[in-house]
Amino acid sequence: RAKRVLALRLAARQTAWRPSAATADEGLTPWAAISYVPKQRSARVPLFIAAGIVHEGPWPARPDDRAAFAGYFGRFSRDIAGATSQTTLEVNYAVQITPWLYVTPDVQYVFTPGGRGEIDNAAVFGGEIGLVF
């Protein structure tokens, strides 16, 4: 018989501001999410909190682009020896090249990678190429 694991998740997102001449998608949208698994042995990260803000159409000439900032916090399970928590800050900018293609360069700064303090804080550079079908 499979063991059952309780996991709780709550997420919210709401557009908070739109410019007066905005299209339907333009504006600032804050968001937040939390997940929690009460049984520590069931998850490597039983507590995860994330929050951020997305600005769709940040420039009049680029109404389909998206600029975003977010922060993430994860507390590691007590069952992982020596691990406490990890915090990450992220900034990215999605450039909508065509209606079906976007490119998103991304920068993250990770505090206490792995939660043990054995690895120095780290800047992480990445990106995403997306196709919309």
Disulfide bonds with the S-S distance in Angstrom:
none
